[in-house]
Amino acid sequence: LFRLRKLCMFCDVKPSVCNSSGICTSRCNITSICAGDDEICAAAWRRDGENVTVETVCHPPSEPFHGVMPDNYNATECVMKQYRHLGPDVYICFCIEDECNDQLVFTPRTSSEPPSPPMALLVLVPFVVLALVLVSFMYVCKVYTLRPSKLKCNSGQERSVLIGQLGRSDSISNHLNHNTELLPIQLDGIVGKGRFSQVFRARLGQRMGENEAFQMVAVKIFHLEEFLSWKGEREIFLDAELHHENVLHFLTAEERPAERQYWIITAYHQRGNLRDYLRAHRVNWASLCRMGGDVARGVAHLHGDRTETGGVKAAMAHRDLKSDNVLVKDDLSCCICDFGLSVRLDSDMSKDELANQGQVGTVRYMAPEVLESRLNLENIESFKQADVYSMALVLWEITSRCTAAGDVWEYEPPFGKLDHPCIESMKDTVIRDRERPEIHSSWRTHPGVAAVCEMMVECWDQDPEARLTAHCVTERFDELVRSSFICDSEKKLNTD
Ligand code: ADE
């Protein structure tokens, strides 16, 4: 029988912007499989003058951590505590759930005496009851109107399920961050080809005594001469706090000198990319909302400068959004992948450097201002606006395969009449003729699909400033899901 080892954030000591209040994320991008069978997760927050650091590790519970014997470490949350001998500028926590040391829960220090229990109860009970009713109502609405009940909608859960699956059959210790030793990976077939790399399905294996087991992962392989592309993508994953259920989950990056290769190892999604999925499947209204909403949520997460829990992250632009760069997960949710052309929008790249790589992406999906090389490089919003244009074309692709509004044709890419278009023919189509993918009149007969069409139109506006933000699109999808457009017959996600 496999004994499950803990998965903990493991960044050792890292500078942090946490102050010692509320709930703060570790901003550690590295999940590690703990070395010892019984190890737990631990974190320490320390302030030294202006400098704040957060340390995240796996830790054996029988040993002291900074002179503190782990106590109460069966906790599912990492509740930060102060210890007299460490002084006021150190907080420590222990916990036992996978990755529980990612969220540092600082116990708020109340300045006034707490109200007496009966009084507190009197005040709190009505609020608690109201909150419970509200939460249950929202839960029932969300689960029973759109998703089959077995789907998890909480992003935190989703993430630990994904890594949890990896950990479940995995006995290798701390490779995911301290990767001086390479992961025991056996490449299977090729599943994708990029500009500078190839993606393989692979088995991440391990030996546990007599037993062997493996977990599927995806390995993106760059050859020696593509070092800069590997480095760029690796840095995007490492720097930008990309953990999100709608962004491909990164496991680690490795140098493989023996093979003269560089690898990026991520979660593997057997359904493959959205374009292939749409070619082979039609989607119903619930799936359109789910997939469209997921794409928008993924893009909004990249564009934003906050994590879901309110931490700080680098805003990024993807710059190559297309249905090939969206993966379909087992539960038909979607995540964005391929950050090979992505840029951090807070980077100190000069205008010239940006200009040099101004016209990147896939021609078919390029926004008019990118086709014309007229992106306003002074303004980071321009990069997001160009992404939103490309995202609109992906929304159109999903909608074009939706059964909710009548007849559905074979899958065609946006501007499908153009075969391998070059920049000039795309410019003629998108700028000179102001063409956009066709919205069939039947699509507008379904009020929900009509609203999605309205969103697309607002996202592919010729004027970049007039486009919706990805965040706004997520809100509109949320609203659509909440609203009454969902008929009984369409409550289930489909696998048509
Ligand atoms: N194609 C590219 N990346 C992939 C992944 N992570 N899983 C499945 N197919 C892919």
Residues whose N, C-alpha, C, O or C-beta is under 5 A from the ligand:
A	BS01	ADE	V191 G192 V199 A218 T266 A267 Y268 H269 Q270 G272
